[in-house]
Amino acid sequence: MRYAQGGGLTDAGRAARERLRLHAVERFQAGEKNAEVAAALRVSERSVERWRRAWRECGQAGLLSKGSPGRCRLSENQIARLECELERGPLAHGWNDQRWTLARIKTLIGRLFHISYTVEGTWRLLKRQGWSWQQPARRAIERDDSAVEVWKKETWPRVRAVRRSATPGSSSRMKPDSR
């Protein structure tokens, strides 16, 4: 169940929904129709259809709660291993530069643990572990900051094109009203 504010069910809410689904199983076993189960449990028939299909395919285990969607799917050992692999750097994992991106880390998690994360989920995982994003400052090795300052003060004002003043009838101004 989703809400407009982006939230979901609390642990207690998930447990209550699970009890409702398990109560529906008792009614399925008693031979009740979907409409009867929906009316008795005050849910939509579509939900009851989904529950019945899951029950038929997986049994009662198919209706158990899968837990919070925000939970970490990696164990503590896997997280420790991931951090070690991140410390080794991208070059050790086949990338040709020293930048870790979320997409690369997502790929690394998939390769190491066969678990699929989204890019956003990867960011949440790293943030929970105390990692932060950093944008490297790109500077040429040959850069001379004092020479750049001199150029900005002396050369740039001479090179910069002087703005032309707009004259009547030029394309940069609206034409006068000819009424």
Buried (B, 14 or more C-beta within 10 A) or exposed (E): EEEEEEEEBEEEEBEEBBEBBBEBBEBBEEEBEBEBBBEEBEBEBEBBEEBBEBBEEEEEEBBEBEEEEEEBEBEEEBBEBBEEBBEEEBEEBEBEEEEBBBEBBBBBBEEBBEEEBEEEBBBEBBEEBEBEEEEEEEEEEEEEEEEEEEEEEEEEEEEEEEEEEEEEEEEEEEEEEEE
